[in-house]
C-alpha cells in the first residue's frame, strides 16, 4: 500500500494534489442553490449573465438573473426586485424574515426523494450550497454569527442530504461563499469595484469565522468536494484549510475559486485558455479543477475542468423563468458529451423552490438525461478524452473518448450525410467492430487510418455516438 502523503499549508505542498479518479470518471454532478432567497425566488429578468450590458455595471448588478442575489438587488430602490418586494411583502418586510419562512418550510423537506432523483439522473456527485452570500448556513454550526444571531437552518440540511446521497452511492460536496458574506460587510454592490471592497477579512473578524466554518464542514461531513466561491480572505488562510482537508479526505478535491483580494496571485492568474466560452475565475495558487460558469472548453486541455450552470439563467429558483428558459435534454446531452471529450465535467444546478419541491420542469430534465445516460453512459462516464486528427466531420464538430480498447466517436449534432469518412486517432491498431449507440450501422470499413461508415439514419437529435472496438 503506497505511503499516504502528508500535506502542509504551503503552495508547493498543496500543488502536489491532483483531482482524484472518481471525479474524472463521474463526468456529471448536481449543484444545489437553496436558502432564504428561495422564498421570494425572484430575479429582475431572464437575460443570460453573459448578455448583460457590460458598459453599464450598475444596471448589470441591478438586473442580474441570479435569484440568490435578491438581498443585494432589492437595495436598488428603482429596480424590479425592490418593486416586487414592496408589492408582495411590504416596504418594511426585512430579508431576515425569509430565513424564518425557509425554516418553517424545512419541516416538510424530504432529502431522500431528492437523492433518489439525483441517482436516476445519472449524476455521480452532489454539491450543496451550505452558505451563500447572505451568510445563512444550512447546518447547526457551533460558530455563532457575531452579527446576526440564529441565522442558520433549524435542520441539519448538510448532514441529512450528505447521508441521503451517499446512501445512493453518490459523492457529496459542499459549496461555501468564502469571499463574500453580507452579514459581515454589505454595501450595495453595483460595480466590480464594489464587489471587491465588499469582501470581509481580518478587520471584520471574518477570516477566523470562515476558517472555523470550514473546520466544521471538514470534520463533521468529510466532503468529497470542497467548492469555494468568489475568493478567500488570504492565501495563507486558504492554505491552512486545504492542508487540513487533503489530510482528512485524500481522495477529495477543490475548485479554483480561492483567489485572494490581498493581491497574492500567481503569474498568469487572469490568463484564459483558448477555446473557452462563458465566465472563468482567475487562477489561484492552489486548485484541482477549473470551473467556467455558463461556459465550456472546445478542446482537450492539460487540466481537469467542470462547467457549471443553472437549468435556466439563474442558479437559485427564479419564479420568472418558464419551461422555455430551461436548458433542454439535448442541451444537457451535448454538454455532457463535449465535456467528456475535452477533459471536463458538468455540474448542473437544481434550484428547489422555497416549499422544498424541485420544480417539475427541472425534475423532468433530470429524468430525461438519466434515461439518455442509461443508453449511452459507457461512452461518457469512466472514459478519458482522445485527441482526433480533425475537429469537424460532415458539418458538425467531433470529439472522442476511450475506455480500454473501446473508442467512442461523438458527433455533436446531426451530420449532413449518412455516409462518413472519419480519420481515426493515432494508436488504433485494428478495428474489430463498429456500432452506433441507440441506432444501427449498415456498412463500415477502414483504410489508411480512416473509418468509412454508413448508417440508415442518425439515432439522436443532439449527439451521435459511434462505438469502435479496437484490437489494442
N, C-alpha and C positions, 0 to 999 in steps of 0.2 A: 504494500500500500504506500503510495507516494507521501512524502512528508508534507504536512499541512503548512501552507505559507502563513507567516505572521506579518500582518500589515502594520505599518507605522504611519502616523499623521503627517506625512510629507508627500509632496507631489511625486517625487521619484518612486517611493514605495507604492503608492496607490496606483500609479500609472501602469504598474505591472499587472493589474487586474484586467481581465477581459470579459466580454459577455459570455455567459455560460451556454452550453449546447442546448438546454431546454428552450432558451429564448430563440436561438437560431432555428430550432425545429418548429416552434409554435406558430409563427407567421401571423397569428390573429389573436388580438386581445380586446377586451371590453373595458372602456373607460366609463366612470360614473360621476357626473356632477349633480349633487343633490344636497340641498341645505335650505336655510330660511328663504333664500332668493327663489326657491321653487314654489313658494306660496303665491307671490304676485305673478311670477312666471311671465315677465313682460320685458321685451326689448323694443326700442322705438320702431324699427322697421326690419325688413328682411334682406337688406343689402349684404352681400358677402363681405367678409372682413377685408379682403384684398381689393375690393371695388369702392371703398370709401374714398372721399376726396382727400388725397394726401396733401393738397395745398392748403387745406383748412383743418388743422389739427383739432381745434376746439369742436368743430362740428363732427369730426370723426369720433371723438370720445363721447360727445353728447348722443350720437346716433349709433353707437356700437351695437352690433347684432347679438352680442353676448349677454344673455339674460342674467348671468351670475354677477354682472356689474351693476345691477339695479341700485344698490346703495350709493354708487357714485353718479349714475345718470339721473337719479331723482333729484340731485342737487342743482341741475340745470333748470332754473325756475321757469324758463320759457320753453322747455323741451317737452317732448311727447311723454316721457316717463313721469315727469312731475305732474303733467295734466292728468295722466291715467291715475296716478296715486291720489291726487286730490279728489277726483271724481269717484273713485272706487272706495277709498278708505278714509278720506277726510284730511284736511290741512294738518291736523295735529297728530296724526297716526304715525308713530315712530317706527323705524326699521326694526328695532328690537322686538316689537310685538310679533313680527314674523317668526322669530325664534320660538315664542310661546306657541304659535299656531303649528309650527313644524313639530314640536314635541308632542302636542296633542294628537296629531295625525300619526305619529310613530307608534301609538298603541295598536294600530291595526296593520303594522308592517309585517310582511312575511318574507324573510330573506331566503328561505328555502325555494320558494317559487321563482324568485329572481335567478338563483343559482342554477336551477333546472333549465330555465330558458337559455341562460348563457351556455350551458353544456350543449343544448340542442343546436345552438348557433354554430357549433364547431370551434368556438374560441377555446383557447387553452390557458388563458390567464385573464385576471380581472384586476383593474387598478381603481381604487376608490379615492375620491377627493375627501380627505379627512379634515382638512381645514382650507377654505378658500380665502379670498382677500378680506372678507367681512370678519374673519377671526373666529367664527363659530366652529367648535371642534366636535367631531362625531364620536368621541369616546369619553368615558368618565375619567378625565385626567385628574391626577393629584396636583397638577401645577395650576394654581388658580390664576386667572387673568387679573392682573392688578388694576386694570382699567374698566373691566366690565364683569362683575361677579355673576356666576351662574350662566355664562354664555357658552353653553355646551348642550349636547343631546342628553336626554334623560335615559335612553337606552344605549348600550354599547354597540353602536352600529358597526364600528370597525371589527370588533371581536365576533359578533354574530354573523356578519357577512363573510369574514375570513373562514369561520368554521363551515358555513354552508357551501362556499365554493370549493373549499378543499375536500369536503365530503364528496363532491362530484368529480374529483380528480384534477381540478384546475389549480394553477398557481395563483397567489394573491399578492397584490402590491398596494402601496399607499402613496397617494399624492399629498404634498404639503406645500402650501404657499409660503415658501421660505423668505422671499424678498419683499412681500407686501402683507401688512396686517393693519387694517383700518381701525382696529381698536387701540393701536399704539400711536398711529400717525396718519391723519387723513385730511389733506387739503383737497378740495375738488380738483380732480385730475382732468385737465383739458389740453395737455400737451405732453410730449415725451419728456420734456424737461421737468414738468410737474411730477411725472411718473417716477423719475429718478430721485427727486428730493423727497418723495413720499415714502421712501424705503426707510423703515426704522432701523436702529442699530444699537450700539453700546450706550449712547447718550440716553436713549429711551428705556434702557433695561431690556431690550428685545432679544439681544443675542443669547443671553443666558436662558431666557424664556423659550426661544425656539429650540435651542440645544436640548433643553430638558424635555420638550415635547418629543423630539426625535429619539432621545434616550428611551422614553416610554414606549414609543411605537416599535422600536427595535427589540426591546426586552420583552414586552408583552405579546407581540404578534409575530415577531421574526419574519417580516415581509420578504417575499421573494423578489420584490422590485421596490426600490426607493426612488420615487419620482418627484423630485423637487421642481418648483416652478418659480419663474421670474428671475431670482438671484438668491444670494445669501449675504448676510451682513459682512462677513470677512472670509478670506480664503482659509485662514488657519482654523476658524470655527468649522467650516465645511470639512476640512481635512480630519479634524477630530471625530466628527460624525461618521465619515466614510470609513476611517480605520476601525472604529467600533463595529460598524455594520459589516464590513467584509470579514472581520474576525468572528463575528457572530453567525453570519449567513454566507459562507464562502461561495455558494452557488447562486447568490443573489446578483443583482446588477443595479446600476444607477444611470440616470439620464444625463443630459448635457446642460441643464439649466441651473448650474451652481456658480454662475458668474457673480462677481462681487462689485458693488458700487464704489469700493475704495480704489479702483483702478488697477488692481493686481490681475492682469490678464496676460496670457501668453502671446507671443508674436503670432500674428495671423488669426487672432480670435474673431475678427469680423470678416474674414475671407469666406466666400461662399463657393462651394464646388460648382463646376459646370453641370448643366443638366437638371437644375433644380427649379421647381415651381413652388409657389407659396412662401410662407414665412419660415425663417430658420434662425434660432437664437445664436448669439455669439458663442464661440467655443471656449469653455472654461479650461482650467488646467487639468482637471481630472474628470473622466467620463467613460462610460461603456457604450452608449448608444446615442446617436444624434436624433433629434426629434423635430423634424419640419412640421409646421402647423398648416393644415389645409394645403399641403404640398407634397410632391413626390420627386424622386430622382429618376432619370430615364436611362441610366447606365450603371454598370457594376462599379462600385467604389470600394476602396480598401478598408471599410469600416462598417459596422452594423448601424442601421438606422430604423426609425419607426415613425411612419406618418401618423398624425393624429388629427381627428376632425369630428365634428358633431354629425348627427343624422341630417340636420339641416344646416343653417348658418350659425346656430348657437350651440354651445355645449350643454348648458342647463336648458331645461324645458322652456320654450317660448310659446305662449298661447297664440301668438300672432302667426306662427308657422302652420301651414296646412300640409296635407299629404303630398302635394305637388312640390313643396320645398324640400322634402326629404330625398336623400340620395336613393337611387333605385337599386334593385337587386343586381342589375347589370353593372351599375357603377361600383358597387362593393366588390363584385366578382373581378372586375377589371383592376381595381386597386390591389386585391389580394394576389392576382397573377403577376401583375407588374412588380410589386414589391418583392415577391419571391424570386423573380428573375433578376432583380437588381440588388440583392443582399439586404432587403428590408422586411419590416413587419407592418401591420396595420393595427392601430389602436383606435377602434371605432367607439365613439361616445354614445352612451344611452343617458337621456335626461329624464328621470322619473318625474311625475307630477308631484305636487305637494301632498296629495292624498295617498302617496306611496305606490300608485299604479304606474306601470310603464305604459306610455301611450300606445294604443293599438297599432298605429302606423309604424312605430319603431319596432314593436314586438313582431309584427308580421314580416318585417325585413330581416330580422334575426332568424326567424323560422325559414325564410326563403333561402338565405345564404347558407344555413345549415344543411338544407336539402342539396344545394349545389355542391358543397364540400363533401357531402356524403357520396356524391357521384365521382368527383374529380380530386378529392383530397390528397391522394398519394402523389399527385403532380405538384402540389403546393406545399404541404406540410412534410417535415422531415427531409426536405431536399436542400440542395445548395445550388447557387447560381452558376451558370455556364456561359462563357463568352462565345458569341457566334460571329462568323465572318461578315454577316450583313445585319442591318437593323430594320429592314423592311422587305416584305415579300407580297407581291400582288396588291400593292396599295395599302397594306396595313403593317404596323410595327410588329416586330417579332422578338421574343426572348426565349430563354431556355433554363431549365432546372435539371438536376440529376440526383438520383438516389441509387447508388451501386451501379449496376450495369444498365439501368433504365434511364434513358434520356427523354425529357418531355419538351416538346416544342410548343410554345404558346403564341398564337396569332391573335393580337388584340383587335378585335372587330370581326367583320365578315369579309373575307377576301373576295376580290372581284372575279375570281375564277375557281373552278373546282379541280383543275389540274395545275399543280405547282411544282417548281424546281426550288429546292431549299438546300443551300450549301451547309454541310454539317460541320460541327466544330472539330478541332484537332483532337486526336485521341480515340475517335470512333473507329474501332478495328474492323468489325464485320457486323452488319445489321442482320438480325435474325428474324425480326417481325416488326410490323408497323400496324398500329390501330388508332382509330380516332375515338377518344373518350366521349361517351354519350352518342356516338354515331358509328359510321361504317367506313371502310376503305375498300374500293373496288379493284385497285391496282397500285402496286408500288415496285420500285427498283432503285438500285444505287449504281452510280458510275462516277468514278474520279472524285469522290468526296461530295457528291451531290445526290440528294434524295429526290426522286421523281415520284409524285403521289397523285392519285385521283380518288375523289370521294363522290358519292352520289349527291350529297348536299352537306352543307356545313351544319353542325349539330347545335350551335348555340348562337345567341344574339350578341354576346359580349366577348367571349374568349373561346377560340378553338384550340383544343389540346391534342397533339399527336404523341402517342407513346411509342418510342423507338427502343426496342430491345437490342442491346449491343453484346457481342461475344465477349468483349472486355479483354 
